């Protein structure tokens, strides 16, 4: 009887536990995406400061 009681209890708490796990996974994914976006912005800023000004100053061979 204790086995069925424990199973019933775990089934009653399953929706809450499942939602908490899903929320945790979403927070982890959001953190990873935010970190990736920050890295992309940092690279874009570096390229804008370093590479693009040099490229604008070049004279084209066809120009």
N, C-alpha and C positions, 0 to 999 in steps of 0.2 A: 504493500500500500504506500509506503514511503517513496518508492520509485515513481509511482504515478503522481503523487503529490509534488515531488520535485520537478517532474516534467511539466505539470500544469503551471507551476510557478514560473518556470523558465519561459513557457509559451506566453504567459501573461506579460512578462517583461521584455519580450523580444521586440515589439515595435519601438519602445523607448531606446533600447540598446542599439538597435539598427539605426535609428535616427541620429543618435549620438556619434556613432561610427561614421555615418555619412557626413555629418557636420564637420567632424575632425578631418576627414579626407578632403573636404572642400576647402577648409582653412589651409591645409598643407599645400594644396594645388594653387590657391590664391597667393600664398607666400612665394612659391616657386615662380609663378608668373610675374609677380611684382619684381622679384630679384632679376629675372630675365629682362624685363622691360627697362629697369634701371641700368642694366649692363648695355643694352642697345642704345639708350640715350647717351650713356657715357662714351661709347664708341663713336656715335654720330657727332658729338661735341668735339671729340679729339680730331676726327677727320675734318670737320669744319675749321678748326683752328690750325691744323698742321698741313694737310694735303691740299685743300681747295685754294688757299691763297697762293701757293706756289704754282698751281696749275693755271690760275688766272693770269699770272705774270708771264707765262711762256708765249713766245711768238710762234705762230704756226708756220710751217715750211711752205704752206700754200697761201700765206697771207698777206 
